[in-house]
């Protein structure tokens, strides 16, 4: 039997892809807003962290 057969038998299984998409879009929007609102000095500090020997 195929995996989709078992998914068809679960009541309300169609809500999971919608919830997953909403979580992804929300996370993506929040990260984008955080990046756009972050101070340039903070971004320069974070991008130079791998190069610091301290």
GROMACS elastic network, one bead per residue, 0.5 to 0.9 nm:
[ bonds ]
;  ai    aj funct       b0    kb
    1     4     6  0.84357   500
    1     5     6  0.68152   500
    1     6     6  0.83694   500
    2     5     6  0.55218   500
    2     6     6  0.74063   500
    3     6     6  0.55027   500
    3     7     6  0.66528   500
    3     8     6  0.89826   500
    4     8     6  0.61722   500
    4     9     6  0.88208   500
    5     8     6  0.52584   500
    5     9     6  0.67460   500
    6     9     6  0.53197   500
    6    10     6  0.68861   500
    7    10     6  0.54227   500
    7    11     6  0.85663   500
    7    13     6  0.68480   500
    8    11     6  0.77388   500
    8    13     6  0.76482   500
    9    13     6  0.85636   500
   10    13     6  0.56975   500
   11    14     6  0.83027   500
   12    15     6  0.60463   500
   12    16     6  0.81715   500
   13    16     6  0.59106   500
   13    17     6  0.82357   500
   14    17     6  0.63661   500
   14    18     6  0.73534   500
   15    18     6  0.52864   500
   15    19     6  0.62350   500
   15    20     6  0.86861   500
   16    19     6  0.51084   500
   16    20     6  0.60795   500
   16    21     6  0.85693   500
   17    20     6  0.50228   500
   17    21     6  0.60938   500
   17    22     6  0.85860   500
   18    21     6  0.51487   500
   18    22     6  0.61838   500
   18    23     6  0.86239   500
   19    22     6  0.51177   500
   19    23     6  0.61351   500
   19    24     6  0.86016   500
   20    23     6  0.51711   500
   20    24     6  0.61898   500
   20    25     6  0.86438   500
   21    24     6  0.51322   500
   21    25     6  0.61039   500
   21    26     6  0.84843   500
   22    25     6  0.51858   500
   22    26     6  0.59907   500
   22    27     6  0.84820   500
   23    26     6  0.51685   500
   23    27     6  0.60836   500
   23    28     6  0.85162   500
   24    27     6  0.51723   500
   24    28     6  0.60418   500
   24    29     6  0.85699   500
   25    28     6  0.50370   500
   25    29     6  0.60762   500
   25    30     6  0.85431   500
   26    29     6  0.52040   500
   26    30     6  0.61412   500
   26    31     6  0.86228   500
   27    30     6  0.51460   500
   27    31     6  0.61346   500
   27    32     6  0.85030   500
   28    31     6  0.52635   500
   28    32     6  0.60779   500
   28    33     6  0.86023   500
   29    32     6  0.50631   500
   29    33     6  0.61091   500
   29    34     6  0.85367   500
   30    33     6  0.51488   500
   30    34     6  0.61005   500
   30    35     6  0.86284   500
   31    34     6  0.50035   500
   31    35     6  0.61538   500
   31    36     6  0.86002   500
   32    35     6  0.51839   500
   32    36     6  0.61888   500
   32    37     6  0.86218   500
   33    36     6  0.51168   500
   33    37     6  0.60692   500
   33    38     6  0.84748   500
   34    37     6  0.52506   500
   34    38     6  0.59686   500
   35    38     6  0.52906   500
   35    39     6  0.86443   500
   35    43     6  0.86012   500
   36    39     6  0.84419   500
   38    41     6  0.85124   500
   38    42     6  0.69000   500
   38    43     6  0.70989   500
   39    42     6  0.53830   500
   39    43     6  0.65806   500
   39    44     6  0.88979   500
   40    43     6  0.50623   500
   40    44     6  0.61704   500
   40    45     6  0.85645   500
   41    44     6  0.50897   500
   41    45     6  0.61160   500
   41    46     6  0.86415   500
   42    45     6  0.50493   500
   42    46     6  0.61988   500
   42    47     6  0.86006   500
   43    46     6  0.51533   500
   43    47     6  0.60834   500
   43    48     6  0.85852   500
   44    47     6  0.51828   500
   44    48     6  0.61850   500
   44    49     6  0.87420   500
   45    48     6  0.53122   500
   45    49     6  0.63734   500
   46    49     6  0.52873   500
   46    50     6  0.82202   500
   47    50     6  0.71522   500
   47    51     6  0.83235   500
   48    51     6  0.53704   500
   48    52     6  0.65582   500
   49    52     6  0.53996   500
   49    53     6  0.86616   500
   50    53     6  0.80445   500
